[in-house]
Amino acid sequence: IQMTQSPSSVSASVGARVTITCRASQDILVWLAWYQQKPGNAPQLLIYAASSLQSGVPSRFSGSGSGTDFTLTISSLQPEDAAIYYCQQGSTFPRTFGQGTKVEIK
Amino acid sequence: EVQVLESGGGLVQPGGSLRLSCAASGFTFSSYDMTWVRQAPGKGLEWVSVIYGDGSNTYAESVKGRFTISRDNYKSTVDLQMDSLRVEDTAVYYCAKVGESSSFDHWGQGTLVTVSS
């Protein structure tokens, strides 16, 4: 299953609402996770099952979608949110990731 | 607190072998699947392999027949034996615990494998 993210990069001001989309090449129900990766660090799970917030993750992060189309929303962008975000499908093997979306702060 | 820690990375020549190890703690290890994900320099994430609690496993096509994943539920460790290494296997290798809905909920810090002559 191919995972396609858009946009590839986004630049927004602190406090802005940011939306990243992820499209699967076939139906994955809600087997979708989102990760945040900061330079030099391992990825960190933000969202699982398309819309469930991982423990300890700020509530400004939310996920939605099912089937083939999914979104990750940051409701109010903070400086510490500058990172690359990846989606990942857990429906079938091989597990696959999107190519990543780089979020920058203006 | 869940902790995952990889070791064993290094420089190896093409065609060589390397064994990575992952030590986990803070959860009932035998009850959870564990996975390896890699990231080539400046690139995105690529899933490599998963091992279930009972020891069964699955691999990415790119490593099938060359990599072998194993686990020791008594020691709470997962190993990745990498043979016939290629230049394109150069990457940071991450070990992660598999959580809800096949997400990867706890990751190690990664270990760098460099395949070069």
Backbone of each chain as ProteinMPNN parsed JSONL, in Angstrom:
{"seq_chain_A": "IQMTQSPSSVSASVGARVTITCRASQDILVWLAWYQQKPGNAPQLLIYAASSLQSGVPSRFSGSGSGTDFTLTISSLQPEDAAIYYCQQGSTFPRTFGQGTKVEIK", "coords_chain_A": {"N_chain_A": [[0.858, -1.173, 0.0], [0.634, 2.122, -0.976], [1.527, 5.179, 0.538], [0.701, 8.531, 0.457], [1.655, 11.732, 1.163], [0.618, 15.135, 1.648], [0.96, 18.701, 2.125], [4.412, 18.544, 0.892], [5.961, 20.199, 2.316], [5.397, 22.785, 4.73], [5.006, 26.108, 5.819], [4.293, 28.05, 8.555], [2.828, 30.476, 10.797], [3.295, 30.984, 14.34], [0.628, 29.862, 16.283], [-1.043, 29.418, 14.173], [-3.313, 27.332, 12.272], [-2.613, 24.133, 11.156], [-2.775, 21.755, 8.597], [-2.234, 18.479, 7.542], [-2.309, 16.101, 4.984], [-2.897, 12.646, 4.233], [-2.895, 10.051, 1.989], [-4.001, 6.839, 1.238], [-3.26, 4.115, -0.959], [-5.086, 2.114, -1.107], [-8.026, 0.9, 0.617], [-7.665, 1.273, 4.049], [-9.141, 1.16, 6.299], [-9.19, 2.23, 9.556], [-6.541, 1.961, 10.151], [-4.182, 3.647, 10.774], [-1.443, 5.639, 11.575], [0.217, 8.494, 13.005], [3.318, 10.207, 13.128], [5.843, 12.22, 14.711], [8.923, 13.642, 13.941], [11.829, 15.027, 15.096], [14.897, 16.764, 14.258], [17.695, 14.616, 14.435], [16.524, 12.954, 16.27], [14.543, 10.086, 17.33], [11.504, 8.981, 15.739], [8.298, 9.933, 17.09], [5.295, 8.705, 18.379], [2.202, 10.146, 17.624], [-0.57, 9.945, 16.979], [-2.817, 7.228, 16.842], [-4.748, 4.586, 15.302], [-6.055, 6.266, 13.541], [-7.41, 8.45, 14.81], [-6.98, 8.511, 17.545], [-5.468, 9.91, 20.339], [-2.167, 9.658, 21.358], [-0.959, 8.878, 24.61], [0.189, 11.582, 26.565], [0.664, 13.308, 24.489], [0.217, 16.585, 23.267], [-3.017, 18.206, 23.242], [-3.518, 19.809, 21.072], [-2.908, 18.485, 18.804], [-4.577, 16.514, 16.43], [-6.309, 13.832, 14.779], [-7.98, 12.58, 11.859], [-10.274, 10.794, 9.695], [-10.834, 7.98, 7.455], [-10.705, 4.86, 5.688], [-9.335, 5.759, 2.813], [-8.428, 8.353, 3.016], [-6.901, 10.709, 5.095], [-6.26, 13.001, 7.809], [-3.983, 15.063, 9.606], [-4.111, 17.402, 12.1], [-2.837, 20.371, 13.435], [-3.862, 22.413, 15.826], [-3.136, 24.89, 16.873], [-0.301, 26.155, 16.097], [2.869, 25.631, 17.567], [6.201, 26.742, 18.523], [7.783, 24.511, 19.156], [6.753, 22.56, 17.561], [7.952, 22.386, 15.138], [9.115, 20.189, 12.796], [9.384, 16.964, 11.125], [6.655, 15.223, 9.826], [5.148, 12.059, 9.693], [2.953, 9.721, 8.147], [1.658, 6.399, 8.654], [0.71, 3.189, 7.586], [-1.045, 0.494, 9.071], [-2.37, -1.674, 8.146], [-1.802, -3.758, 6.286], [0.947, -5.966, 5.393], [3.839, -5.147, 3.425], [4.413, -2.875, 6.173], [3.973, 0.558, 5.581], [5.194, 3.897, 5.099], [4.308, 7.371, 4.739], [5.938, 9.898, 2.718], [6.716, 11.997, 4.223], [6.16, 15.191, 5.799], [7.393, 18.352, 6.078], [7.287, 20.642, 8.632], [7.572, 23.993, 9.182], [8.353, 26.936, 11.095], [7.245, 30.201, 10.63]], "CA_chain_A": [[0.0, 0.0, 0.0], [1.427, 3.357, -1.058], [1.021, 6.283, 1.339], [1.107, 9.791, -0.156], [1.368, 12.884, 2.014], [0.69, 16.486, 1.092], [2.046, 19.027, 1.205], [5.713, 18.023, 1.293], [6.432, 21.117, 3.347], [4.49, 23.886, 5.046], [5.555, 27.115, 6.711], [3.163, 28.766, 9.15], [3.139, 31.286, 11.966], [2.865, 30.488, 15.644], [-0.801, 30.051, 16.495], [-1.806, 29.04, 12.982], [-3.837, 25.967, 12.142], [-1.896, 23.424, 10.1], [-3.381, 20.473, 8.238], [-1.438, 17.598, 6.673], [-3.144, 15.005, 4.512], [-2.257, 11.368, 3.902], [-3.804, 9.236, 1.182], [-3.586, 5.455, 1.032], [-3.593, 3.63, -2.297], [-6.265, 1.257, -0.966], [-8.744, 1.057, 1.877], [-6.98, 0.772, 5.25], [-10.065, 1.375, 7.421], [-8.587, 3.266, 10.41], [-5.22, 1.476, 10.537], [-3.323, 4.745, 10.374], [-0.748, 6.324, 12.669], [1.003, 9.689, 12.685], [4.535, 10.368, 13.928], [6.606, 13.454, 14.633], [10.359, 13.412, 14.089], [12.683, 16.207, 15.149], [16.249, 16.429, 13.792], [18.563, 13.858, 15.323], [15.744, 12.165, 17.229], [13.677, 9.032, 16.828], [10.096, 9.367, 15.602], [7.447, 9.827, 18.277], [3.899, 8.471, 18.006], [1.238, 11.181, 18.002], [-1.951, 9.502, 16.769], [-2.99, 5.867, 16.352], [-6.131, 4.285, 14.906], [-6.5, 7.434, 12.77], [-7.887, 9.613, 15.558], [-6.732, 8.374, 18.983], [-4.286, 10.662, 20.761], [-1.246, 8.91, 22.207], [-0.768, 9.44, 25.94], [1.261, 12.552, 26.714], [0.738, 14.196, 23.321], [-0.66, 17.753, 23.478], [-4.342, 18.097, 22.629], [-3.615, 20.588, 19.826], [-2.78, 17.513, 17.716], [-5.739, 15.642, 16.243], [-6.327, 13.096, 13.536], [-9.309, 12.178, 11.393], [-10.313, 10.089, 8.429], [-10.987, 6.532, 7.38], [-10.667, 4.39, 4.307], [-8.119, 6.127, 2.096], [-8.069, 9.756, 3.215], [-6.667, 11.011, 6.51], [-5.645, 14.296, 8.07], [-3.406, 15.424, 10.897], [-4.292, 18.837, 12.306], [-2.27, 21.052, 14.602], [-4.867, 23.478, 15.928], [-2.462, 26.156, 17.159], [1.108, 25.784, 15.921], [3.827, 26.113, 18.553], [7.587, 26.652, 18.024], [8.316, 23.158, 19.345], [6.131, 21.645, 16.595], [8.788, 22.306, 13.943], [9.505, 18.783, 12.702], [8.838, 16.235, 9.976], [5.535, 14.379, 10.23], [4.952, 10.892, 8.829], [1.842, 8.796, 8.379], [2.047, 4.984, 8.492], [-0.444, 2.285, 7.58], [-0.868, -0.752, 9.803], [-3.408, -2.587, 7.657], [-1.216, -4.918, 5.634], [2.403, -5.974, 5.237], [4.729, -4.465, 4.367], [4.01, -1.58, 6.696], [4.54, 1.618, 4.761], [5.122, 5.254, 5.591], [4.322, 8.46, 3.786], [7.274, 10.427, 2.461], [6.996, 13.013, 5.225], [5.813, 16.6, 5.607], [8.216, 19.202, 6.931], [6.582, 21.813, 9.162], [8.478, 25.05, 9.616], [7.738, 28.088, 11.745], [7.607, 31.46, 9.983]], "C_chain_A": [[0.907, 1.239, 0.0], [0.732, 4.456, -0.262], [1.58, 7.587, 0.779], [0.676, 10.954, 0.721], [1.421, 14.183, 1.217], [0.331, 17.497, 2.167], [3.357, 18.377, 1.657], [6.353, 18.922, 2.338], [5.404, 22.233, 3.53], [5.192, 24.819, 6.022], [4.394, 27.952, 7.247], [3.616, 29.501, 10.403], [2.684, 30.608, 13.238], [1.391, 30.846, 15.852], [-1.661, 29.658, 15.313], [-2.301, 27.606, 13.07], [-3.159, 25.32, 10.943], [-2.556, 22.071, 9.87], [-2.495, 19.74, 7.243], [-2.351, 16.455, 6.255], [-2.286, 13.796, 4.126], [-3.283, 10.533, 3.159], [-3.203, 7.86, 0.978], [-4.051, 4.984, -0.334], [-4.727, 2.609, -2.29], [-6.823, 1.414, 0.434], [-7.958, 0.443, 3.038], [-7.844, 0.95, 6.501], [-9.522, 2.518, 8.29], [-7.216, 2.833, 10.913], [-4.153, 2.493, 10.128], [-2.734, 5.414, 11.608], [0.012, 7.53, 12.13], [2.174, 9.802, 13.661], [5.14, 11.748, 13.686], [8.069, 13.106, 14.813], [11.108, 14.734, 14.034], [14.106, 15.818, 14.793], [17.081, 15.721, 14.858], [17.851, 12.97, 16.319], [14.962, 11.058, 16.544], [12.266, 9.589, 16.618], [9.347, 9.149, 16.915], [6.005, 9.682, 17.809], [3.018, 9.597, 18.526], [-0.185, 10.636, 18.051], [-1.922, 8.039, 16.312], [-4.469, 5.63, 16.07], [-6.81, 5.522, 14.304], [-6.84, 8.661, 13.609], [-7.649, 9.549, 17.062], [-5.415, 9.036, 19.356], [-3.43, 9.806, 21.69], [-1.076, 9.638, 23.538], [0.412, 10.406, 25.968], [1.396, 13.532, 25.562], [-0.227, 15.37, 23.534], [-1.948, 17.67, 22.673], [-4.496, 18.962, 21.381], [-3.409, 19.693, 18.587], [-4.065, 16.672, 17.647], [-5.653, 14.978, 14.884], [-7.755, 12.732, 13.163], [-9.167, 11.411, 10.091], [-10.533, 8.608, 8.576], [-10.981, 6.136, 5.92], [-9.351, 4.725, 3.628], [-7.616, 7.537, 2.39], [-8.041, 10.135, 4.686], [-6.046, 12.394, 6.647], [-5.073, 14.342, 9.476], [-3.526, 16.941, 11.002], [-3.569, 19.278, 13.569], [-3.101, 22.32, 14.755], [-4.241, 24.853, 16.158], [-0.96, 25.876, 17.194], [2.002, 26.435, 16.956], [5.254, 25.96, 18.027], [8.163, 25.239, 18.122], [7.706, 22.137, 18.385], [6.907, 21.581, 15.277], [9.408, 20.919, 13.866], [9.057, 18.238, 11.353], [7.777, 15.282, 10.511], [5.329, 13.277, 9.191], [3.647, 10.199, 9.177], [2.348, 7.376, 8.096], [0.799, 4.126, 8.521], [-0.087, 0.989, 8.287], [-1.866, -1.806, 9.362], [-2.822, -3.871, 7.094], [0.303, -4.824, 5.651], [2.753, -5.86, 3.763], [4.118, -3.175, 4.917], [4.699, -0.506, 5.859], [4.259, 2.993, 5.37], [4.913, 6.222, 4.425], [5.728, 9.018, 3.686], [7.664, 11.536, 3.43], [6.551, 14.399, 4.806], [6.619, 17.433, 6.592], [7.42, 20.438, 7.346], [7.609, 22.793, 9.708], [7.688, 26.193, 10.222], [8.217, 29.357, 11.039], [8.24, 32.417, 10.981]], "O_chain_A": [[1.8, 1.387, 0.834], [-0.48, 4.645, -0.364], [2.794, 7.734, 0.641], [-0.51, 11.14, 0.99], [2.168, 14.309, 0.247], [-0.499, 17.214, 3.031], [3.395, 17.726, 2.701], [7.175, 18.479, 3.14], [4.652, 22.573, 2.616], [5.885, 24.373, 6.936], [3.607, 28.497, 6.474], [4.651, 29.185, 10.989], [1.794, 29.759, 13.218], [0.972, 31.981, 15.627], [-2.883, 29.572, 15.436], [-1.784, 26.788, 13.831], [-3.133, 25.888, 9.851], [-2.856, 21.339, 10.813], [-2.065, 20.303, 6.236], [-3.081, 15.904, 7.079], [-1.121, 13.924, 3.748], [-4.399, 10.33, 3.636], [-2.041, 7.728, 0.594], [-5.106, 5.398, -0.816], [-5.268, 2.275, -3.344], [-6.183, 1.982, 1.318], [-7.627, -0.742, 3.021], [-7.342, 0.897, 7.624], [-9.404, 3.649, 7.817], [-6.771, 3.278, 11.972], [-3.331, 2.23, 9.25], [-3.447, 5.716, 12.565], [0.395, 7.577, 10.961], [2.039, 9.531, 14.854], [4.976, 12.352, 12.626], [8.426, 12.363, 15.726], [11.03, 15.467, 13.048], [14.497, 14.669, 14.996], [17.164, 16.155, 16.007], [18.494, 12.303, 17.129], [14.747, 11.089, 15.332], [11.886, 10.568, 17.26], [9.712, 8.303, 17.731], [5.543, 10.436, 16.953], [3.072, 9.958, 19.702], [-0.909, 10.834, 19.027], [-1.09, 7.663, 15.486], [-5.331, 6.374, 16.538], [-7.991, 5.776, 14.54], [-6.592, 9.789, 13.183], [-8.076, 10.447, 17.787], [-4.376, 8.754, 18.76], [-3.921, 9.29, 22.695], [-1.052, 10.868, 23.583], [1.493, 10.099, 25.464], [2.164, 14.489, 25.651], [-1.369, 15.16, 23.942], [-1.97, 17.133, 21.565], [-5.511, 18.86, 20.692], [-3.703, 20.102, 17.464], [-4.566, 16.189, 18.663], [-5.015, 15.486, 13.961], [-8.624, 12.594, 14.023], [-8.104, 11.378, 9.471], [-10.435, 8.048, 9.668], [-11.217, 6.956, 5.032], [-8.351, 4.042, 3.849], [-6.484, 7.872, 2.042], [-9.003, 9.922, 5.424], [-5.394, 12.893, 5.73], [-5.609, 13.741, 10.407], [-3.097, 17.672, 10.11], [-3.673, 18.65, 14.623], [-3.046, 23.205, 13.901], [-4.764, 25.862, 15.687], [-0.427, 25.415, 18.203], [1.913, 27.638, 17.2], [5.492, 25.12, 17.159], [8.942, 24.823, 17.265], [8.101, 20.971, 18.393], [6.554, 20.8, 14.393], [10.145, 20.515, 14.767], [8.442, 18.94, 10.551], [7.98, 14.617, 11.527], [5.336, 13.524, 7.985], [3.275, 10.099, 10.346], [3.339, 7.186, 7.39], [-0.069, 4.308, 9.375], [1.011, 0.454, 8.131], [-2.175, -2.728, 10.116], [-3.306, -4.96, 7.401], [0.874, -3.76, 5.889], [2.046, -6.416, 2.922], [3.395, -2.472, 4.211], [5.861, -0.649, 5.479], [3.254, 3.216, 6.044], [5.285, 5.938, 3.287], [6.606, 8.659, 4.47], [8.818, 11.966, 3.452], [6.56, 14.742, 3.624], [6.529, 17.233, 7.803], [6.94, 21.187, 6.496], [8.408, 22.458, 10.582], [6.515, 26.396, 9.909], [9.417, 29.572, 10.866], [8.61, 33.533, 10.616]]}, "seq_chain_B": "EVQVLESGGGLVQPGGSLRLSCAASGFTFSSYDMTWVRQAPGKGLEWVSVIYGDGSNTYAESVKGRFTISRDNYKSTVDLQMDSLRVEDTAVYYCAKVGESSSFDHWGQGTLVTVSS", "coords_chain_B": {"N_chain_B": [[8.259, 2.844, 33.293], [8.446, 2.692, 29.815], [11.197, 1.535, 28.004], [13.459, 1.436, 25.287], [16.312, 0.231, 23.755], [18.815, 0.31, 21.41], [21.686, -1.412, 20.06], [24.904, -2.194, 18.583], [25.437, -1.216, 16.042], [27.565, -0.035, 13.304], [30.505, 0.206, 11.17], [30.709, -1.598, 8.186], [31.857, -3.737, 5.578], [30.661, -4.044, 2.171], [28.748, -6.966, 1.569], [29.309, -8.02, 4.004], [28.524, -8.859, 7.486], [26.394, -8.027, 10.252], [25.189, -7.711, 13.568], [22.429, -6.501, 15.165], [21.155, -5.426, 18.313], [18.402, -5.144, 20.563], [17.276, -3.92, 23.525], [14.639, -4.126, 25.791], [12.416, -2.677, 28.223], [10.152, -2.172, 31.012], [7.629, -3.064, 30.33], [5.439, -5.905, 29.715], [7.22, -7.929, 28.078], [6.978, -10.291, 26.473], [4.39, -10.236, 25.604], [4.081, -8.507, 23.545], [4.48, -7.438, 20.146], [7.466, -6.7, 18.315], [9.388, -4.415, 16.388], [11.523, -3.475, 13.592], [12.673, -0.529, 12.117], [14.072, 1.448, 9.547], [16.164, 4.237, 8.56], [17.533, 5.812, 5.99], [20.316, 8.039, 5.422], [19.187, 11.343, 5.476], [16.744, 10.613, 4.414], [13.367, 9.163, 4.291], [11.272, 7.094, 6.441], [11.573, 3.57, 6.619], [10.023, 0.531, 6.895], [11.269, -2.537, 8.248], [11.165, -5.158, 9.525], [9.124, -7.382, 11.518], [8.534, -9.017, 14.621], [6.545, -11.323, 16.245], [4.973, -11.994, 19.443], [5.079, -14.746, 19.778], [7.237, -15.457, 18.314], [7.045, -15.733, 15.559], [7.443, -14.164, 12.301], [7.817, -11.373, 9.961], [9.049, -9.884, 6.944], [10.367, -7.038, 5.132], [10.452, -6.882, 1.563], [12.883, -6.01, 0.579], [14.827, -6.895, 2.33], [14.42, -9.531, 2.781], [15.499, -12.833, 3.178], [18.074, -12.068, 3.662], [18.221, -10.739, 6.091], [17.612, -11.609, 9.516], [15.316, -11.83, 12.057], [15.006, -12.128, 15.576], [13.994, -13.121, 18.905], [14.317, -12.955, 22.491], [12.483, -13.847, 24.987], [12.963, -14.109, 27.672], [15.146, -12.555, 28.26], [14.22, -10.18, 27.329], [14.882, -9.108, 24.807], [15.472, -8.198, 21.38], [16.855, -9.232, 18.373], [18.552, -8.366, 15.326], [19.839, -9.955, 12.768], [22.008, -9.247, 10.245], [22.926, -10.068, 7.111], [24.966, -10.396, 4.125], [25.268, -7.683, 3.456], [24.473, -4.578, 1.866], [25.406, -1.541, 0.147], [23.19, 0.082, 0.077], [21.857, -0.561, 2.385], [22.733, 1.078, 4.318], [21.937, 3.04, 7.045], [20.148, 4.558, 9.804], [19.068, 2.404, 12.248], [16.121, 1.666, 13.84], [14.597, 0.287, 16.69], [11.406, -0.696, 17.764], [8.498, -0.811, 19.844], [5.475, -2.488, 19.201], [2.285, -1.157, 19.252], [-1.096, -0.181, 19.947], [-3.41, -0.804, 17.318], [-1.466, -1.527, 15.438], [0.42, 0.487, 15.508], [3.58, 2.123, 16.182], [4.685, 2.474, 19.223], [6.688, 3.053, 21.087], [9.99, 3.993, 20.698], [13.457, 3.238, 20.176], [16.618, 5.01, 20.413], [18.011, 4.652, 18.146], [20.483, 3.103, 15.987], [23.404, 3.453, 14.103], [24.139, 2.066, 10.997], [26.634, 1.572, 8.732], [27.424, 0.782, 5.509], [30.099, 0.268, 3.656], [32.956, 0.342, 1.514]], "CA_chain_B": [[8.51, 3.59, 32.06], [8.918, 1.852, 28.706], [12.479, 1.934, 27.42], [13.962, 0.613, 24.191], [17.69, 0.672, 23.526], [19.494, -0.468, 20.382], [23.144, -1.432, 20.051], [25.48, -3.082, 17.597], [25.722, -0.601, 14.752], [28.965, 0.215, 13.001], [30.935, 0.208, 9.769], [30.925, -2.944, 7.649], [32.063, -3.751, 4.133], [29.608, -4.723, 1.394], [28.827, -8.414, 1.665], [29.574, -8.41, 5.386], [27.415, -9.127, 8.414], [26.324, -7.253, 11.485], [24.057, -8.111, 14.398], [21.901, -5.455, 16.029], [20.393, -5.902, 19.457], [17.463, -4.173, 21.13], [16.874, -4.29, 24.879], [13.407, -3.432, 26.157], [12.02, -2.79, 29.618], [9.015, -1.348, 31.4], [6.364, -3.659, 29.907], [5.485, -7.365, 29.635], [7.851, -8.046, 26.755], [6.498, -11.445, 25.695], [3.017, -9.984, 25.151], [4.065, -7.484, 22.496], [5.292, -7.548, 18.949], [8.537, -5.729, 18.217], [9.66, -4.166, 14.976], [12.691, -2.662, 13.201], [12.441, 0.47, 11.073], [15.337, 2.101, 9.253], [16.102, 5.551, 7.919], [18.765, 6.159, 5.297], [20.675, 9.446, 5.668], [18.4, 12.352, 4.787], [15.563, 10.018, 3.77], [12.224, 8.861, 5.128], [11.251, 5.88, 7.245], [11.306, 2.32, 5.902], [9.816, -0.627, 7.765], [12.183, -3.635, 7.923], [10.743, -6.479, 9.97], [8.381, -7.479, 12.77], [8.501, -10.326, 15.258], [5.416, -11.418, 17.146], [5.303, -12.534, 20.753], [5.349, -16.194, 19.684], [8.456, -15.658, 17.549], [6.841, -15.686, 14.11], [7.978, -12.887, 11.816], [7.587, -10.913, 8.597], [10.125, -9.012, 6.491], [10.248, -6.271, 3.899], [11.05, -7.596, 0.43], [14.246, -5.533, 0.364], [15.771, -7.556, 3.239], [14.043, -10.93, 2.912], [16.559, -13.755, 2.794], [19.376, -11.55, 4.113], [18.095, -10.344, 7.503], [16.87, -12.538, 10.362], [14.91, -11.242, 13.327], [14.776, -13.125, 16.624], [13.741, -12.515, 20.209], [14.509, -13.763, 23.694], [11.487, -13.309, 25.913], [13.499, -14.136, 29.033], [16.053, -11.415, 28.381], [13.526, -9.006, 26.789], [15.701, -8.56, 23.733], [15.197, -8.514, 19.976], [18.059, -9.106, 17.558], [18.423, -8.341, 13.873], [21.052, -10.433, 12.121], [22.024, -8.7, 8.896], [23.954, -10.696, 6.282], [25.039, -9.951, 2.725], [24.912, -6.269, 3.501], [24.667, -3.773, 0.663], [25.578, -0.11, 0.395], [21.86, 0.674, 0.277], [21.386, -0.863, 3.74], [23.222, 2.128, 5.201], [20.794, 3.719, 7.656], [19.917, 4.429, 11.24], [18.095, 1.354, 12.497], [15.357, 1.87, 15.059], [13.765, -0.774, 17.249], [10.209, -0.089, 18.351], [7.43, -1.675, 20.368], [4.219, -2.355, 18.463], [1.187, -0.873, 20.165], [-2.468, -0.215, 19.459], [-3.683, -0.664, 15.883], [-0.209, -1.718, 14.696], [1.3, 1.655, 15.557], [4.854, 1.889, 16.858], [4.434, 3.454, 20.271], [7.912, 3.423, 21.791], [11.144, 3.798, 19.825], [14.783, 3.486, 20.697], [17.295, 6.193, 19.884], [18.573, 4.276, 16.858], [21.901, 2.756, 15.869], [23.809, 3.706, 12.718], [24.836, 1.036, 10.238], [27.236, 2.112, 7.515], [27.981, -0.258, 4.649], [30.991, 0.972, 2.739], [34.3, -0.238, 1.347]], "C_chain_B": [[9.065, 2.644, 30.992], [10.231, 2.422, 28.173], [12.885, 0.915, 26.369], [15.343, 1.137, 23.841], [18.37, -0.26, 22.541], [21.011, -0.403, 20.578], [23.612, -2.305, 18.892], [25.794, -2.48, 16.249], [27.207, -0.384, 14.533], [29.22, 0.211, 11.515], [31.233, -1.217, 9.326], [31.073, -2.845, 6.142], [30.879, -4.404, 3.425], [29.835, -6.228, 1.393], [29.038, -8.929, 3.08], [28.315, -8.592, 6.204], [27.524, -8.246, 9.643], [25.103, -7.725, 12.253], [23.678, -6.951, 15.301], [21.127, -6.093, 17.166], [19.531, -4.768, 20.006], [17.029, -4.695, 22.491], [15.667, -3.462, 25.294], [13.095, -3.649, 27.635], [10.789, -1.935, 29.875], [7.661, -1.877, 30.954], [6.553, -5.178, 29.845], [5.931, -7.756, 28.226], [7.218, -9.146, 25.908], [5.113, -11.221, 25.107], [2.945, -9.036, 23.96], [4.959, -7.848, 21.32], [6.354, -6.445, 18.993], [8.925, -5.588, 16.744], [10.959, -3.394, 14.792], [12.269, -1.772, 12.03], [13.778, 1.139, 10.798], [15.125, 3.416, 8.51], [17.463, 5.853, 7.308], [19.062, 7.649, 5.508], [19.865, 10.414, 4.825], [17.124, 11.85, 4.14], [14.452, 9.758, 4.78], [12.367, 7.528, 5.843], [10.884, 4.676, 6.393], [11.165, 1.188, 6.916], [10.67, -1.799, 7.292], [11.599, -5.005, 8.278], [9.93, -6.354, 11.254], [8.505, -8.889, 13.299], [7.392, -10.317, 16.294], [5.863, -12.045, 18.466], [5.667, -14.007, 20.724], [6.584, -16.515, 18.848], [8.278, -15.688, 16.04], [7.191, -14.286, 13.609], [7.583, -12.617, 10.37], [8.677, -9.918, 8.24], [9.694, -8.172, 5.289], [10.95, -7.038, 2.78], [12.524, -7.234, 0.251], [15.272, -6.239, 1.242], [15.5, -9.049, 3.38], [15.162, -11.829, 2.385], [17.943, -13.305, 3.227], [19.366, -11.198, 5.596], [17.276, -11.408, 8.246], [16.58, -11.869, 11.693], [14.647, -12.362, 14.33], [14.525, -12.398, 17.941], [14.022, -13.506, 21.315], [13.577, -13.173, 24.749], [11.947, -13.338, 27.373], [14.395, -12.934, 29.287], [15.412, -10.112, 27.918], [14.368, -8.308, 25.723], [15.201, -9.021, 22.367], [16.483, -8.294, 19.198], [17.689, -9.037, 16.079], [19.77, -8.738, 13.288], [21.007, -10.014, 10.664], [23.212, -9.297, 8.137], [23.905, -10.136, 4.866], [24.673, -8.476, 2.597], [25.313, -5.543, 2.227], [24.842, -2.31, 1.046], [24.239, 0.539, 0.736], [21.219, 0.287, 1.613], [21.885, 0.16, 4.756], [22.057, 2.962, 5.728], [20.943, 3.733, 9.172], [18.815, 3.393, 11.413], [17.447, 1.584, 13.866], [14.608, 0.587, 15.424], [12.565, -0.109, 17.909], [9.252, -1.161, 18.844], [6.172, -1.421, 19.54], [3.077, -2.201, 19.457], [-0.177, -1.014, 19.516], [-2.539, -0.035, 17.939], [-2.411, -0.684, 15.04], [0.614, -0.449, 14.574], [2.564, 1.286, 16.326], [4.965, 2.922, 17.984], [5.642, 3.838, 21.111], [9.102, 3.027, 20.939], [12.435, 3.958, 20.619], [15.4, 4.7, 20.026], [17.938, 5.921, 18.525], [20.052, 3.936, 16.925], [22.279, 2.82, 14.391], [24.583, 2.527, 12.148], [25.341, 1.657, 8.945], [27.884, 0.98, 6.742], [28.796, 0.432, 3.559], [32.331, 0.259, 2.671], [35.37, 0.811, 1.639]], "O_chain_B": [[10.018, 1.902, 31.23], [10.356, 3.622, 27.927], [12.689, -0.29, 26.529], [15.529, 2.339, 23.65], [18.493, -1.46, 22.786], [21.538, 0.533, 21.178], [22.833, -3.051, 18.299], [26.361, -3.155, 15.389], [28.011, -0.529, 15.455], [28.294, 0.212, 10.704], [31.932, -1.954, 10.02], [30.482, -1.971, 5.508], [30.175, -5.224, 4.015], [30.96, -6.703, 1.237], [28.957, -10.132, 3.328], [27.197, -8.495, 5.697], [28.604, -7.788, 10.015], [24.094, -8.097, 11.654], [24.487, -6.474, 16.097], [20.523, -7.154, 17.011], [19.89, -3.593, 19.921], [16.476, -5.79, 22.593], [15.673, -2.237, 25.163], [13.461, -4.669, 28.218], [10.428, -1.084, 29.063], [6.643, -1.22, 31.17], [7.677, -5.676, 29.914], [5.117, -7.894, 27.313], [6.953, -8.931, 24.725], [4.704, -11.947, 24.2], [1.863, -8.792, 23.426], [6.017, -8.461, 21.464], [6.165, -5.402, 19.62], [8.801, -6.531, 15.963], [11.439, -2.739, 15.718], [11.602, -2.213, 11.094], [14.546, 1.376, 11.73], [14.073, 3.668, 7.922], [18.429, 6.119, 8.023], [18.142, 8.431, 5.749], [19.857, 10.317, 3.598], [16.483, 12.587, 3.391], [14.573, 10.085, 5.961], [13.435, 6.917, 5.851], [9.993, 4.751, 5.547], [12.08, 0.923, 7.696], [10.792, -2.039, 6.091], [11.545, -5.901, 7.435], [10.029, -5.364, 11.979], [8.575, -9.847, 12.529], [7.312, -9.411, 17.123], [6.977, -12.555, 18.587], [6.463, -14.472, 21.54], [6.947, -17.68, 18.684], [9.267, -15.67, 15.308], [7.233, -13.335, 14.389], [7.09, -13.493, 9.659], [9.176, -9.195, 9.102], [8.79, -8.54, 4.539], [11.921, -7.755, 3.021], [13.32, -8.067, -0.182], [16.465, -6.196, 0.944], [16.268, -9.759, 4.03], [15.695, -11.614, 1.296], [18.892, -14.086, 3.166], [20.38, -11.341, 6.28], [16.371, -12.022, 7.681], [17.491, -11.398, 12.374], [14.127, -13.418, 13.969], [14.81, -11.207, 18.069], [13.975, -14.72, 21.119], [13.861, -12.124, 25.327], [11.368, -12.653, 28.216], [14.405, -12.368, 30.38], [15.999, -9.044, 28.095], [14.541, -7.089, 25.738], [14.595, -10.083, 22.226], [17.131, -7.26, 19.358], [16.667, -9.569, 15.644], [20.722, -7.958, 13.308], [20.085, -10.376, 9.932], [24.366, -9.054, 8.49], [22.935, -9.491, 4.466], [23.877, -8.085, 1.744], [26.331, -5.841, 1.603], [24.467, -1.898, 2.143], [24.167, 1.432, 1.58], [20.133, 0.773, 1.931], [21.502, 0.112, 5.924], [21.284, 3.521, 4.95], [21.762, 3.01, 9.74], [17.755, 3.495, 10.796], [18.121, 1.68, 14.891], [14.061, -0.098, 14.56], [12.706, 0.935, 18.546], [9.212, -2.274, 18.318], [5.849, -0.277, 19.22], [2.919, -3.003, 20.377], [-0.383, -1.86, 18.646], [-1.82, 0.78, 17.361], [-2.293, 0.046, 14.055], [1.416, -0.313, 13.65], [2.611, 0.274, 17.026], [5.291, 4.085, 17.745], [5.611, 4.866, 21.787], [9.219, 1.88, 20.509], [12.499, 4.705, 21.595], [14.779, 5.337, 19.176], [18.359, 6.85, 17.835], [20.778, 4.413, 17.797], [21.561, 2.303, 13.535], [25.554, 2.055, 12.741], [24.564, 2.202, 8.161], [28.778, 0.301, 7.246], [28.254, 1.086, 2.668], [32.78, -0.347, 3.644], [36.562, 0.517, 1.553]]}, "name": "protein", "num_of_chains": 2, "seq": "IQMTQSPSSVSASVGARVTITCRASQDILVWLAWYQQKPGNAPQLLIYAASSLQSGVPSRFSGSGSGTDFTLTISSLQPEDAAIYYCQQGSTFPRTFGQGTKVEIKEVQVLESGGGLVQPGGSLRLSCAASGFTFSSYDMTWVRQAPGKGLEWVSVIYGDGSNTYAESVKGRFTISRDNYKSTVDLQMDSLRVEDTAVYYCAKVGESSSFDHWGQGTLVTVSS"}
